[in-house]
Amino acid sequence: MTQSSDILETLAHLEREKTRAATLPLRELASTIVQPHNQDMTEPITRPELDAKLEAIEARMDGRLLRMEAVAESIKEDAKEIRSDVKSLKSTVIATAIGAVIAIVLGIAAFNATLTSNMMSAFQMGQQSHQAK
């Protein structure tokens, strides 16, 4: 798409003002900023020029929309990966919990068996010491 001469002139004017502002001392720059531009437009914008500007804006918006859609797709893919990771993590947590419960139950059973064995030994020692007297 080609740009009209008015657009090219405006862009060139902006570039000139930009380079001039970079070289001006701060005091002079402040005086140029304070003065507003109050001139009326001498030429109305033509329909083809307006259409060209609107098409350019629409093309930029379409590009932005496509980038947003790509970002949304990326987020969607990341969410799928996170869900699959959470599923595997969930099964790992469940297996660990079951293993911990089994270990606790077996530990309590072993502690109970040890106490019972020690009490039986102590009782038998008491019987033997009584018979020896």
Secondary structure, 3 states (H helix, E strand, C coil): CCCCHHHHHHHHHHHHHHHHHHHCCHHHHHHHHHCCCCCCCCCCCCHHHHHHHHHHHHHHHHHHHHHHHHHHHHHHHHHHHHHHHHHHHHHHHHHHHHHHHHHHHHHHHHHHHHHHHHHHHHHHHHHHHHHHC
